[in-house]
Amino acid sequence: MFGDVEFLFNSGRDATAIYLSGFVIELMLQAKLFDRRLEPHMATLIYRSHDLDALMAECSVLENDLSSPVYAGVRASFMAIKSWSVRLRYNPKRPSRGDATVYRRHLNEVRNWLNGRI
């Protein structure tokens, strides 16, 4: 799926790339939580939520890592992308190329960091 996001960014389809990229991070966090899916509140969070902040909050090991000064850059990047929402697809405002480039940098930092932990 991330290859599709990169293709969209490279094609100048920034709004669509940003929309799809949120699912990449969401699925990575849900994968980290999957072993806990039988806990009562986790099923709803894993299967019905698109809230990146709530998903990260349940990944205590990841959240603890983010609080370390070593990962200050990753924390800043997560803060920049955590407001992603599935409702982005209905927003008529499109990001500027500059905003999309900054978002893409944050996305890549978070994705690479998560890749080593899931």
mmCIF file of the C-alpha atoms, coordinates in Angstrom:
data_MODEL
# 
_entry.id   MODEL 
# 
loop_
_atom_site.group_PDB 
_atom_site.id 
_atom_site.type_symbol 
_atom_site.label_atom_id 
_atom_site.label_alt_id 
_atom_site.label_comp_id 
_atom_site.label_asym_id 
_atom_site.label_entity_id 
_atom_site.label_seq_id 
_atom_site.pdbx_PDB_ins_code 
_atom_site.Cartn_x 
_atom_site.Cartn_y 
_atom_site.Cartn_z 
_atom_site.occupancy 
_atom_site.B_iso_or_equiv 
_atom_site.pdbx_formal_charge 
_atom_site.auth_seq_id 
_atom_site.auth_comp_id 
_atom_site.auth_asym_id 
_atom_site.auth_atom_id 
_atom_site.pdbx_PDB_model_num 
ATOM 1   C CA . MET A 1 1   ? 0.000   0.000   0.000  1.00 0.00 ? 1   MET A CA 1 
ATOM 2   C CA . PHE A 1 2   ? 2.869   2.390   0.723  1.00 0.00 ? 2   PHE A CA 1 
ATOM 3   C CA . GLY A 1 3   ? 4.073   1.960   -2.850 1.00 0.00 ? 3   GLY A CA 1 
ATOM 4   C CA . ASP A 1 4   ? 0.717   3.330   -3.974 1.00 0.00 ? 4   ASP A CA 1 
ATOM 5   C CA . VAL A 1 5   ? 1.139   6.319   -1.663 1.00 0.00 ? 5   VAL A CA 1 
ATOM 6   C CA . GLU A 1 6   ? 4.581   7.020   -3.134 1.00 0.00 ? 6   GLU A CA 1 
ATOM 7   C CA . PHE A 1 7   ? 3.204   6.689   -6.669 1.00 0.00 ? 7   PHE A CA 1 
ATOM 8   C CA . LEU A 1 8   ? 0.454   9.181   -5.873 1.00 0.00 ? 8   LEU A CA 1 
ATOM 9   C CA . PHE A 1 9   ? 2.884   11.674  -4.343 1.00 0.00 ? 9   PHE A CA 1 
ATOM 10  C CA . ASN A 1 10  ? 5.207   11.308  -7.328 1.00 0.00 ? 10  ASN A CA 1 
ATOM 11  C CA . SER A 1 11  ? 2.251   11.871  -9.674 1.00 0.00 ? 11  SER A CA 1 
ATOM 12  C CA . GLY A 1 12  ? 1.266   15.101  -7.937 1.00 0.00 ? 12  GLY A CA 1 
ATOM 13  C CA . ARG A 1 13  ? -1.897  13.593  -6.493 1.00 0.00 ? 13  ARG A CA 1 
ATOM 14  C CA . ASP A 1 14  ? -1.046  14.870  -3.056 1.00 0.00 ? 14  ASP A CA 1 
ATOM 15  C CA . ALA A 1 15  ? -4.525  14.942  -1.500 1.00 0.00 ? 15  ALA A CA 1 
ATOM 16  C CA . THR A 1 16  ? -5.138  11.317  -2.457 1.00 0.00 ? 16  THR A CA 1 
ATOM 17  C CA . ALA A 1 17  ? -1.661  10.310  -1.284 1.00 0.00 ? 17  ALA A CA 1 
ATOM 18  C CA . ILE A 1 18  ? -2.213  11.948  2.097  1.00 0.00 ? 18  ILE A CA 1 
ATOM 19  C CA . TYR A 1 19  ? -5.629  10.304  2.405  1.00 0.00 ? 19  TYR A CA 1 
ATOM 20  C CA . LEU A 1 20  ? -4.248  6.839   1.636  1.00 0.00 ? 20  LEU A CA 1 
ATOM 21  C CA . SER A 1 21  ? -1.152  7.345   3.788  1.00 0.00 ? 21  SER A CA 1 
ATOM 22  C CA . GLY A 1 22  ? -3.243  7.632   6.926  1.00 0.00 ? 22  GLY A CA 1 
ATOM 23  C CA . PHE A 1 23  ? -4.437  4.094   6.377  1.00 0.00 ? 23  PHE A CA 1 
ATOM 24  C CA . VAL A 1 24  ? -0.817  2.935   6.137  1.00 0.00 ? 24  VAL A CA 1 
ATOM 25  C CA . ILE A 1 25  ? -0.053  4.269   9.619  1.00 0.00 ? 25  ILE A CA 1 
ATOM 26  C CA . GLU A 1 26  ? -3.429  3.105   10.942 1.00 0.00 ? 26  GLU A CA 1 
ATOM 27  C CA . LEU A 1 27  ? -2.858  -0.454  9.730  1.00 0.00 ? 27  LEU A CA 1 
ATOM 28  C CA . MET A 1 28  ? 0.648   -0.547  11.163 1.00 0.00 ? 28  MET A CA 1 
ATOM 29  C CA . LEU A 1 29  ? -0.656  0.478   14.586 1.00 0.00 ? 29  LEU A CA 1 
ATOM 30  C CA . GLN A 1 30  ? -3.572  -1.957  14.348 1.00 0.00 ? 30  GLN A CA 1 
ATOM 31  C CA . ALA A 1 31  ? -1.130  -4.750  13.493 1.00 0.00 ? 31  ALA A CA 1 
ATOM 32  C CA . LYS A 1 32  ? 0.820   -3.932  16.647 1.00 0.00 ? 32  LYS A CA 1 
ATOM 33  C CA . LEU A 1 33  ? -2.404  -4.200  18.676 1.00 0.00 ? 33  LEU A CA 1 
ATOM 34  C CA . PHE A 1 34  ? -3.832  -7.277  16.950 1.00 0.00 ? 34  PHE A CA 1 
ATOM 35  C CA . ASP A 1 35  ? -2.771  -9.742  19.661 1.00 0.00 ? 35  ASP A CA 1 
ATOM 36  C CA . ARG A 1 36  ? -4.958  -7.785  22.085 1.00 0.00 ? 36  ARG A CA 1 
ATOM 37  C CA . ARG A 1 37  ? -8.056  -7.935  19.868 1.00 0.00 ? 37  ARG A CA 1 
ATOM 38  C CA . LEU A 1 38  ? -10.002 -10.081 22.367 1.00 0.00 ? 38  LEU A CA 1 
ATOM 39  C CA . GLU A 1 39  ? -9.851  -7.408  25.064 1.00 0.00 ? 39  GLU A CA 1 
ATOM 40  C CA . PRO A 1 40  ? -13.314 -5.794  25.216 1.00 0.00 ? 40  PRO A CA 1 
ATOM 41  C CA . HIS A 1 41  ? -12.393 -2.253  24.196 1.00 0.00 ? 41  HIS A CA 1 
ATOM 42  C CA . MET A 1 42  ? -9.692  -3.291  21.742 1.00 0.00 ? 42  MET A CA 1 
ATOM 43  C CA . ALA A 1 43  ? -11.976 -4.871  19.158 1.00 0.00 ? 43  ALA A CA 1 
ATOM 44  C CA . THR A 1 44  ? -13.746 -1.562  18.605 1.00 0.00 ? 44  THR A CA 1 
ATOM 45  C CA . LEU A 1 45  ? -10.472 0.328   18.449 1.00 0.00 ? 45  LEU A CA 1 
ATOM 46  C CA . ILE A 1 46  ? -8.827  -2.112  16.049 1.00 0.00 ? 46  ILE A CA 1 
ATOM 47  C CA . TYR A 1 47  ? -11.761 -2.762  13.740 1.00 0.00 ? 47  TYR A CA 1 
ATOM 48  C CA . ARG A 1 48  ? -13.771 0.459   13.840 1.00 0.00 ? 48  ARG A CA 1 
ATOM 49  C CA . SER A 1 49  ? -11.475 3.331   14.726 1.00 0.00 ? 49  SER A CA 1 
ATOM 50  C CA . HIS A 1 50  ? -9.354  5.505   12.481 1.00 0.00 ? 50  HIS A CA 1 
ATOM 51  C CA . ASP A 1 51  ? -7.984  7.589   15.364 1.00 0.00 ? 51  ASP A CA 1 
ATOM 52  C CA . LEU A 1 52  ? -4.188  7.463   15.072 1.00 0.00 ? 52  LEU A CA 1 
ATOM 53  C CA . ASP A 1 53  ? -3.696  9.095   18.459 1.00 0.00 ? 53  ASP A CA 1 
ATOM 54  C CA . ALA A 1 54  ? -5.967  6.574   20.227 1.00 0.00 ? 54  ALA A CA 1 
ATOM 55  C CA . LEU A 1 55  ? -4.268  3.668   18.470 1.00 0.00 ? 55  LEU A CA 1 
ATOM 56  C CA . MET A 1 56  ? -0.824  4.931   19.468 1.00 0.00 ? 56  MET A CA 1 
ATOM 57  C CA . ALA A 1 57  ? -1.988  5.454   23.059 1.00 0.00 ? 57  ALA A CA 1 
ATOM 58  C CA . GLU A 1 58  ? -2.809  1.739   23.287 1.00 0.00 ? 58  GLU A CA 1 
ATOM 59  C CA . CYS A 1 59  ? 0.653   0.799   22.015 1.00 0.00 ? 59  CYS A CA 1 
ATOM 60  C CA . SER A 1 60  ? 2.332   1.525   25.333 1.00 0.00 ? 60  SER A CA 1 
ATOM 61  C CA . VAL A 1 61  ? 5.799   0.372   24.242 1.00 0.00 ? 61  VAL A CA 1 
ATOM 62  C CA . LEU A 1 62  ? 5.669   2.631   21.195 1.00 0.00 ? 62  LEU A CA 1 
ATOM 63  C CA . GLU A 1 63  ? 4.269   5.532   23.161 1.00 0.00 ? 63  GLU A CA 1 
ATOM 64  C CA . ASN A 1 64  ? 7.012   5.139   25.782 1.00 0.00 ? 64  ASN A CA 1 
ATOM 65  C CA . ASP A 1 65  ? 9.627   5.174   23.020 1.00 0.00 ? 65  ASP A CA 1 
ATOM 66  C CA . LEU A 1 66  ? 8.113   8.358   21.616 1.00 0.00 ? 66  LEU A CA 1 
ATOM 67  C CA . SER A 1 67  ? 8.541   10.084  24.967 1.00 0.00 ? 67  SER A CA 1 
ATOM 68  C CA . SER A 1 68  ? 12.305  9.491   24.835 1.00 0.00 ? 68  SER A CA 1 
ATOM 69  C CA . PRO A 1 69  ? 14.442  12.455  23.732 1.00 0.00 ? 69  PRO A CA 1 
ATOM 70  C CA . VAL A 1 70  ? 16.136  10.085  21.278 1.00 0.00 ? 70  VAL A CA 1 
ATOM 71  C CA . TYR A 1 71  ? 12.919  9.980   19.249 1.00 0.00 ? 71  TYR A CA 1 
ATOM 72  C CA . ALA A 1 72  ? 12.006  13.674  19.486 1.00 0.00 ? 72  ALA A CA 1 
ATOM 73  C CA . GLY A 1 73  ? 11.980  13.944  15.687 1.00 0.00 ? 73  GLY A CA 1 
ATOM 74  C CA . VAL A 1 74  ? 9.669   10.965  15.310 1.00 0.00 ? 74  VAL A CA 1 
ATOM 75  C CA . ARG A 1 75  ? 7.416   12.363  18.031 1.00 0.00 ? 75  ARG A CA 1 
ATOM 76  C CA . ALA A 1 76  ? 7.217   15.693  16.193 1.00 0.00 ? 76  ALA A CA 1 
ATOM 77  C CA . SER A 1 77  ? 6.434   13.864  12.954 1.00 0.00 ? 77  SER A CA 1 
ATOM 78  C CA . PHE A 1 78  ? 3.699   11.802  14.596 1.00 0.00 ? 78  PHE A CA 1 
ATOM 79  C CA . MET A 1 79  ? 2.211   14.979  16.069 1.00 0.00 ? 79  MET A CA 1 
ATOM 80  C CA . ALA A 1 80  ? 2.145   16.427  12.552 1.00 0.00 ? 80  ALA A CA 1 
ATOM 81  C CA . ILE A 1 81  ? 0.294   13.488  10.986 1.00 0.00 ? 81  ILE A CA 1 
ATOM 82  C CA . LYS A 1 82  ? -1.927  12.284  13.833 1.00 0.00 ? 82  LYS A CA 1 
ATOM 83  C CA . SER A 1 83  ? -4.726  14.650  12.880 1.00 0.00 ? 83  SER A CA 1 
ATOM 84  C CA . TRP A 1 84  ? -5.287  12.559  9.733  1.00 0.00 ? 84  TRP A CA 1 
ATOM 85  C CA . SER A 1 85  ? -8.904  11.510  9.330  1.00 0.00 ? 85  SER A CA 1 
ATOM 86  C CA . VAL A 1 86  ? -10.943 9.484   6.867  1.00 0.00 ? 86  VAL A CA 1 
ATOM 87  C CA . ARG A 1 87  ? -13.004 12.661  6.445  1.00 0.00 ? 87  ARG A CA 1 
ATOM 88  C CA . LEU A 1 88  ? -10.106 14.185  4.480  1.00 0.00 ? 88  LEU A CA 1 
ATOM 89  C CA . ARG A 1 89  ? -11.578 12.756  1.320  1.00 0.00 ? 89  ARG A CA 1 
ATOM 90  C CA . TYR A 1 90  ? -14.556 15.093  1.662  1.00 0.00 ? 90  TYR A CA 1 
ATOM 91  C CA . ASN A 1 91  ? -12.461 18.216  2.170  1.00 0.00 ? 91  ASN A CA 1 
ATOM 92  C CA . PRO A 1 92  ? -12.547 20.363  -0.972 1.00 0.00 ? 92  PRO A CA 1 
ATOM 93  C CA . LYS A 1 93  ? -9.347  22.154  0.080  1.00 0.00 ? 93  LYS A CA 1 
ATOM 94  C CA . ARG A 1 94  ? -6.284  20.560  -1.464 1.00 0.00 ? 94  ARG A CA 1 
ATOM 95  C CA . PRO A 1 95  ? -2.836  20.719  0.130  1.00 0.00 ? 95  PRO A CA 1 
ATOM 96  C CA . SER A 1 96  ? -0.174  22.822  -1.526 1.00 0.00 ? 96  SER A CA 1 
ATOM 97  C CA . ARG A 1 97  ? 2.784   20.962  -2.963 1.00 0.00 ? 97  ARG A CA 1 
ATOM 98  C CA . GLY A 1 98  ? 4.926   22.394  -0.152 1.00 0.00 ? 98  GLY A CA 1 
ATOM 99  C CA . ASP A 1 99  ? 2.514   21.199  2.542  1.00 0.00 ? 99  ASP A CA 1 
ATOM 100 C CA . ALA A 1 100 ? 2.366   17.770  0.906  1.00 0.00 ? 100 ALA A CA 1 
ATOM 101 C CA . THR A 1 101 ? 6.167   17.569  0.826  1.00 0.00 ? 101 THR A CA 1 
ATOM 102 C CA . VAL A 1 102 ? 6.365   18.362  4.540  1.00 0.00 ? 102 VAL A CA 1 
ATOM 103 C CA . TYR A 1 103 ? 3.611   15.833  5.300  1.00 0.00 ? 103 TYR A CA 1 
ATOM 104 C CA . ARG A 1 104 ? 5.414   13.214  3.216  1.00 0.00 ? 104 ARG A CA 1 
ATOM 105 C CA . ARG A 1 105 ? 8.634   13.767  5.166  1.00 0.00 ? 105 ARG A CA 1 
ATOM 106 C CA . HIS A 1 106 ? 6.776   13.312  8.479  1.00 0.00 ? 106 HIS A CA 1 
ATOM 107 C CA . LEU A 1 107 ? 4.961   10.270  7.128  1.00 0.00 ? 107 LEU A CA 1 
ATOM 108 C CA . ASN A 1 108 ? 8.193   8.600   6.029  1.00 0.00 ? 108 ASN A CA 1 
ATOM 109 C CA . GLU A 1 109 ? 9.834   9.226   9.390  1.00 0.00 ? 109 GLU A CA 1 
ATOM 110 C CA . VAL A 1 110 ? 6.921   7.697   11.312 1.00 0.00 ? 110 VAL A CA 1 
ATOM 111 C CA . ARG A 1 111 ? 6.549   4.797   8.894  1.00 0.00 ? 111 ARG A CA 1 
ATOM 112 C CA . ASN A 1 112 ? 10.248  3.926   9.011  1.00 0.00 ? 112 ASN A CA 1 
ATOM 113 C CA . TRP A 1 113 ? 10.227  4.114   12.802 1.00 0.00 ? 113 TRP A CA 1 
ATOM 114 C CA . LEU A 1 114 ? 7.144   1.876   13.034 1.00 0.00 ? 114 LEU A CA 1 
ATOM 115 C CA . ASN A 1 115 ? 8.586   -0.604  10.532 1.00 0.00 ? 115 ASN A CA 1 
ATOM 116 C CA . GLY A 1 116 ? 11.348  -1.460  12.966 1.00 0.00 ? 116 GLY A CA 1 
ATOM 117 C CA . ARG A 1 117 ? 8.895   -2.075  15.793 1.00 0.00 ? 117 ARG A CA 1 
ATOM 118 C CA . ILE A 1 118 ? 6.066   -4.107  14.305 1.00 0.00 ? 118 ILE A CA 1 
# 
